[in-house]
């Protein structure tokens, strides 16, 4: 949970223009040092935000995840090959969010494979994850959800060092 709170701080910093470069540098360092834990942590953060949107709107968490997009001008008839590549990369992030949302071991294994193949893909996926974090952040704001320090607050009220319970949101999916 400590890493997720740190990732939340860095993601929030990335969302703020004045601190974007510094936060992105730290995130890139973390992905370089430990791509699996860093990307899983970002996906867990996104899963938590998906649950917040679910609780406010009643929309299914899996539907919210399925609707997460990588915004950009690359979509269109001019570049169908680019769209397929970009959508494949976005789908990898959605898979990671679903893995953290459901705690499904087979989905988590598939996501871990997505982080390792091809070698060196994790920094590219970080870019996609951050853009999708931005999309989800805006959805939260659109529904009057204050995303600031949600992970820190959750950690404060729920972390029990003796508890070995799985950290997923399966009952909501």
SERO-4910 file (N, C-alpha, C, O; in steps of 0.05 Angstrom, whole numbers):
BEGIN
 pado doro    nc1    nc2    nc3   cac1   cac2   cac3    cc1    cc2    cc3    oc1    oc2    oc3
  Unk    A     17    -24      0      0      0      0     17     25      0     10     46    -11
  Unk    A     41     23     12     59     46     13     67     54    -16     67     78    -22
  Unk    A     73     34    -32     80     40    -60     57     52    -75     61     70    -91
  Unk    A     32     43    -70      9     54    -84      4     83    -76     -2     99    -92
  Unk    A      8     89    -50      5    117    -41     26    134    -55     21    156    -63
  Unk    A     51    124    -58     72    139    -72     65    142   -101     68    164   -112
  Unk    A     54    121   -114     46    123   -142     23    143   -145     22    157   -165
  Unk    A      5    143   -126    -17    163   -127     -6    191   -126    -15    209   -141
  Unk    A     14    196   -109     27    222   -108     40    229   -134     38    252   -143
  Unk    A     54    210   -146     68    215   -171     48    219   -194     52    236   -211
  Unk    A     26    203   -194      6    207   -215     -8    234   -212    -13    247   -232
  Unk    A    -13    242   -188    -25    269   -184     -6    290   -193    -14    310   -205
  Unk    A     20    286   -187     40    305   -196     42    306   -227     46    327   -238
  Unk    A     38    283   -239     39    282   -269     15    297   -280     17    308   -302
  Unk    A     -7    296   -266    -31    310   -276    -30    340   -273    -46    355   -285
  Unk    A    -10    350   -258     -7    378   -253     16    388   -271     38    379   -269
  Unk    A     10    407   -290     31    416   -309     57    424   -296     79    419   -306
  Unk    A     56    438   -273     80    448   -260     98    426   -250    123    430   -249
  Unk    A     87    403   -243    104    382   -232    105    357   -250    116    336   -242
  Unk    A     94    359   -274     93    336   -292    120    324   -298    124    300   -296
  Unk    A    139    341   -306    166    330   -314    179    315   -291    190    293   -295
  Unk    A    179    327   -267    192    314   -244    177    288   -237    191    267   -232
  Unk    A    151    288   -237    136    263   -231    141    242   -252    144    218   -245
  Unk    A    141    250   -277    145    231   -298    173    218   -297    177    195   -301
  Unk    A    193    235   -290    220    224   -286    221    203   -264    233    182   -268
  Unk    A    208    209   -242    207    189   -220    192    164   -228    201    142   -221
  Unk    A    170    167   -242    155    143   -251    172    127   -271    172    102   -269
  Unk    A    186    140   -289    203    125   -308    226    110   -293    233     88   -300
  Unk    A    237    123   -272    257    110   -256    246     85   -243    259     64   -242
  Unk    A    221     87   -232    209     64   -219    203     42   -239    207     18   -233
  Unk    A    193     49   -263    188     29   -284    213     15   -292    214     -9   -297
  Unk    A    235     31   -294    260     19   -302    271      0   -281    282    -21   -288
  Unk    A    267      7   -256    277    -10   -234    259    -34   -229    269    -56   -223
  Unk    A    233    -31   -231    214    -53   -225    189    -49   -241    169    -39   -230
  Unk    A    189    -57   -266    166    -52   -283    140    -66   -274    119    -54   -276
  Unk    A    143    -90   -265    118   -105   -257    104    -92   -234     80    -87   -235
  Unk    A    119    -87   -212    106    -75   -189     96    -47   -194     75    -39   -184
  Unk    A    111    -31   -209    103     -4   -215     77     -3   -232     59     11   -225
  Unk    A     77    -19   -253     53    -20   -270     29    -32   -255      6    -23   -259
  Unk    A     34    -53   -240     11    -64   -224      1    -44   -204    -23    -42   -200
  Unk    A     19    -28   -192     10     -8   -173     -7     14   -187    -27     22   -176
  Unk    A      2     23   -210    -14     42   -225    -41     31   -233    -62     45   -231
  Unk    A    -42      6   -241    -67     -6   -248    -85    -10   -223   -109     -7   -225
  Unk    A    -73    -16   -200    -89    -18   -175   -101     10   -169   -124     11   -161
  Unk    A    -85     31   -172    -95     58   -167   -119     63   -186   -139     74   -177
  Unk    A   -116     56   -211   -137     61   -230   -162     44   -222   -185     53   -225
  Unk    A   -158     19   -213   -180      3   -205   -195     15   -181   -219     15   -180
  Unk    A   -180     27   -163   -193     41   -140   -209     64   -150   -232     69   -141
  Unk    A   -199     79   -169   -214    102   -180   -238     92   -196   -259    105   -195
  Unk    A   -236     69   -209   -259     58   -223   -281     51   -203   -305     57   -208
  Unk    A   -273     40   -180   -293     34   -159   -306     60   -149   -330     60   -144
  Unk    A   -291     81   -147   -303    107   -138   -323    116   -159   -345    126   -151
  Unk    A   -317    114   -184   -336    122   -205   -361    104   -204   -383    113   -207
  Unk    A   -356     78   -200   -378     59   -197   -397     67   -174   -421     67   -177
  Unk    A   -385     73   -152   -401     79   -128   -418    105   -132   -440    107   -122
  Unk    A   -407    124   -147   -421    149   -152   -442    146   -174   -463    158   -173
  Unk    A   -436    130   -195   -454    129   -218   -471    103   -220   -492    104   -233
  Unk    A   -462     82   -207   -476     57   -210   -468     41   -235   -477     18   -239
  Unk    A   -450     52   -251   -440     37   -275   -424     14   -266   -410     15   -246
  Unk    A   -425     -7   -280   -409    -31   -274   -379    -25   -276   -370    -12   -295
  Unk    A   -363    -33   -256   -334    -28   -257   -321    -40   -282   -304    -27   -294
  Unk    A   -330    -64   -291   -318    -75   -315   -325    -59   -339   -310    -58   -358
  Unk    A   -349    -47   -340   -357    -30   -362   -340     -4   -362   -333      5   -384
  Unk    A   -335      6   -339   -319     31   -337   -291     25   -347   -279     41   -362
  Unk    A   -279      2   -339   -253     -6   -349   -253     -9   -379   -235      0   -393
  Unk    A   -273    -22   -389   -275    -27   -418   -278     -1   -434   -271     -1   -458
  Unk    A   -287     20   -421   -291     45   -434   -266     63   -432   -265     85   -445
  Unk    A   -246     55   -417   -221     71   -415   -208     73   -442   -204     52   -455
  Unk    A   -200     96   -450   -188    100   -476   -163    116   -474   -158    131   -454
  Unk    A   -146    113   -494   -122    130   -497   -130    152   -516   -134    147   -539
  Unk    A   -132    177   -506   -141    199   -523   -120    207   -543    -96    205   -537
  Unk    A   -128    215   -566   -109    224   -586   -121    227   -613   -143    218   -619
  Unk    A   -105    238   -631   -114    243   -658   -108    220   -677   -113    221   -701
  Unk    A    -96    199   -666    -87    176   -682   -110    160   -693   -107    145   -712
  Unk    A   -134    163   -682   -157    147   -691   -167    158   -717   -168    182   -721
  Unk    A   -174    141   -735   -186    150   -759   -180    132   -783   -163    114   -781
  Unk    A   -193    138   -805   -190    121   -829   -163    124   -841   -154    106   -856
  Unk    A   -149    146   -836   -122    150   -848   -102    131   -838    -82    125   -852
  Unk    A   -105    121   -814    -83    105   -802    -94     80   -787    -91     78   -763
  Unk    A   -108     62   -802   -119     39   -787    -98     21   -774   -104     10   -753
  Unk    A    -74     19   -785    -53      3   -773    -44     15   -746    -40      1   -727
  Unk    A    -42     42   -746    -34     56   -721    -56     51   -700    -50     47   -677
  Unk    A    -81     53   -708   -102     50   -689   -101     22   -676   -106     19   -652
  Unk    A    -95      2   -692    -94    -26   -681    -71    -28   -661    -74    -41   -640
  Unk    A    -48    -16   -666    -26    -17   -648    -33     -2   -622    -29    -12   -600
  Unk    A    -44     22   -625    -51     38   -601    -72     24   -585    -71     25   -560
  Unk    A    -92     12   -598   -113     -1   -583   -102    -26   -569   -111    -32   -547
  Unk    A    -84    -40   -581    -72    -63   -568    -57    -55   -543    -59    -68   -522
  Unk    A    -43    -33   -544    -28    -23   -520    -48    -14   -499    -44    -19   -475
  Unk    A    -69      0   -507    -90      8   -487   -103    -16   -475   -109    -16   -451
  Unk    A   -108    -37   -491   -120    -61   -480   -103    -74   -459   -113    -86   -440
  Unk    A    -77    -72   -462    -58    -83   -442    -63    -69   -415    -62    -82   -394
  Unk    A    -66    -43   -416    -71    -28   -391    -98    -35   -379   -101    -39   -355
  Unk    A   -119    -37   -396   -145    -45   -387   -144    -73   -374   -156    -78   -353
  Unk    A   -128    -91   -386   -124   -118   -374   -111   -116   -346   -119   -130   -328
  Unk    A    -92    -98   -343    -79    -94   -317    -99    -83   -297    -98    -92   -274
  Unk    A   -116    -65   -305   -136    -54   -286   -155    -76   -278   -162    -79   -255
  Unk    A   -164    -92   -298   -182   -114   -291   -168   -135   -273   -181   -146   -255
  Unk    A   -143   -140   -277   -128   -158   -260   -129   -149   -231   -134   -164   -213
  Unk    A   -124   -123   -227   -125   -112   -200   -153   -109   -189   -158   -112   -165
  Unk    A   -172   -104   -207   -200   -101   -199   -212   -128   -189   -226   -129   -170
  Unk    A   -205   -149   -204   -217   -175   -198   -200   -194   -181   -211   -212   -168
  Unk    A   -174   -190   -182   -157   -209   -168   -156   -236   -182   -147   -256   -170
  Unk    A   -165   -238   -207   -165   -263   -222   -136   -270   -230   -123   -255   -244
  Unk    A   -126   -293   -220    -98   -301   -225    -91   -304   -255    -69   -297   -263
  Unk    A   -110   -314   -271   -104   -317   -300   -102   -290   -314    -85   -287   -332
  Unk    A   -118   -271   -306   -116   -244   -317    -90   -231   -308    -77   -217   -324
  Unk    A    -83   -234   -283    -58   -223   -273    -34   -235   -288    -15   -221   -294
  Unk    A    -35   -261   -293    -13   -274   -308    -11   -263   -336     11   -257   -346
  Unk    A    -34   -259   -349    -34   -248   -376    -23   -220   -376     -8   -212   -394
  Unk    A    -30   -204   -356    -20   -177   -354     10   -177   -350     24   -161   -363
  Unk    A     19   -194   -333     48   -195   -328     63   -202   -354     84   -192   -359
  Unk    A     52   -220   -370     64   -227   -396     64   -202   -414     83   -198   -429
  Unk    A     42   -186   -413     41   -162   -429     62   -142   -421     71   -126   -438
  Unk    A     71   -143   -396     91   -124   -387    119   -132   -395    138   -116   -395
  Unk    A    122   -157   -402    149   -168   -408    154   -174   -437    177   -177   -446
  Unk    A    133   -175   -453    136   -182   -481    123   -162   -499     99   -156   -496
  Unk    A    137   -150   -517    165   -154   -522    182   -141   -500    172   -123   -486
  Unk    A    207   -149   -497    224   -136   -477    226   -106   -482    227    -97   -505
  Unk    A    225    -91   -460    226    -62   -462    200    -48   -466    199    -24   -471
  Unk    A    178    -63   -465    151    -51   -470    141    -34   -446    124    -17   -450
  Unk    A    150    -40   -422    139    -27   -398    140      4   -400    120     16   -392
  Unk    A    162     17   -408    161     46   -410    140     57   -430    129     78   -425
  Unk    A    135     42   -451    114     49   -470     87     47   -457     70     64   -460
  Unk    A     83     25   -442     58     21   -428     54     42   -406     31     50   -400
  Unk    A     75     52   -394     73     74   -374     60     98   -387     43    111   -375
  Unk    A     69    105   -412     57    128   -426     27    124   -429     11    142   -425
  Unk    A     19    100   -437     -9     94   -441    -24     96   -415    -46    107   -413
  Unk    A    -13     84   -394    -26     84   -368    -30    113   -358    -51    119   -347
  Unk    A    -10    130   -361    -13    157   -352    -35    172   -367    -50    188   -355
  Unk    A    -37    168   -393    -58    181   -408    -86    170   -399   -105    185   -398
  Unk    A    -87    144   -393   -112    133   -384   -118    142   -355   -141    145   -348
  Unk    A    -98    146   -339   -101    157   -312   -114    185   -315   -132    192   -300
  Unk    A   -104    200   -334   -115    227   -339   -144    226   -347   -160    242   -338
  Unk    A   -151    207   -365   -179    203   -373   -196    196   -350   -218    207   -346
  Unk    A   -188    177   -333   -203    169   -310   -205    191   -289   -226    195   -277
  Unk    A   -184    206   -286   -184    229   -268   -205    249   -276   -220    259   -259
  Unk    A   -207    255   -302   -227    273   -312   -255    263   -307   -273    278   -301
  Unk    A   -259    237   -311   -285    225   -306   -293    229   -276   -316    234   -270
  Unk    A   -274    225   -259   -279    229   -231   -288    258   -225   -308    263   -211
  Unk    A   -273    277   -236   -280    305   -232   -308    311   -244   -323    326   -232
  Unk    A   -314    299   -267   -340    303   -280   -363    293   -262   -385    303   -264
  Unk    A   -357    275   -244   -378    264   -226   -374    274   -198   -384    262   -178
  Unk    A   -360    296   -195   -356    309   -169   -342    291   -149   -349    291   -125
  Unk    A   -323    275   -158   -307    258   -140   -280    270   -138   -267    276   -158
  Unk    A   -272    275   -114   -245    287   -109   -225    264   -106   -225    250    -86
  Unk    A   -208    261   -127   -189    239   -126   -164    243   -109   -148    225   -107
  Unk    A   -161    266    -97   -137    272    -82   -135    254    -58   -153    252    -42
  Unk    A   -111    241    -56   -104    225    -33   -123    203    -25   -126    197     -2
  Unk    A   -137    192    -45   -155    170    -39   -140    145    -29   -149    132    -10
  Unk    A   -118    139    -42   -102    115    -33    -91    120     -5    -91    101     11
  Unk    A    -82    144      1    -71    150     27    -93    147     48    -88    137     70
  Unk    A   -117    157     42   -139    155     61   -147    126     64   -153    117     87
  Unk    A   -149    111     42   -156     83     44   -135     68     61   -143     51     78
  Unk    A   -110     74     57    -89     60     72    -92     67    102    -88     50    119
  Unk    A    -97     92    108   -100    100    136   -122     85    150   -119     78    174
  Unk    A   -144     80    137   -167     68    150   -170     38    146   -186     25    159
  Unk    A   -154     26    128   -158     -3    122   -134    -21    125   -138    -45    129
  Unk    A   -110    -10    124    -87    -28    124    -83    -40    152    -81    -25    172
  Unk    A    -82    -66    152    -76    -81    176    -53    -99    170    -56   -118    154
  Unk    A    -30    -94    182     -6   -110    175     -9   -140    180      5   -156    169
  Unk    A    -28   -147    197    -33   -176    203    -51   -189    183    -54   -213    182
  Unk    A    -65   -173    167    -86   -183    149    -73   -191    122    -59   -176    110
  Unk    A    -78   -216    114    -67   -226     89    -88   -227     68    -86   -243     49
  Unk    A   -109   -212     70   -131   -212     51   -122   -202     24   -104   -185     22
  Unk    A   -133   -213      2   -126   -204    -25   -134   -175    -29   -155   -167    -19
  Unk    A   -118   -161    -44   -124   -133    -49   -138   -129    -76   -126   -117    -94
  Unk    A   -162   -138    -78   -177   -135   -103   -205   -125    -96   -213   -123    -72
  Unk    A   -220   -119   -116   -247   -108   -113   -268   -127   -124   -289   -118   -132
  Unk    A   -262   -153   -124   -279   -173   -137   -309   -171   -131   -325   -174   -149
  Unk    A   -317   -166   -106   -346   -166   -101   -361   -145   -118   -386   -147   -122
  Unk    A   -347   -125   -127   -361   -104   -143   -363   -110   -172   -380    -98   -186
  Unk    A   -347   -127   -183   -347   -132   -212   -369   -151   -218   -373   -158   -241
***
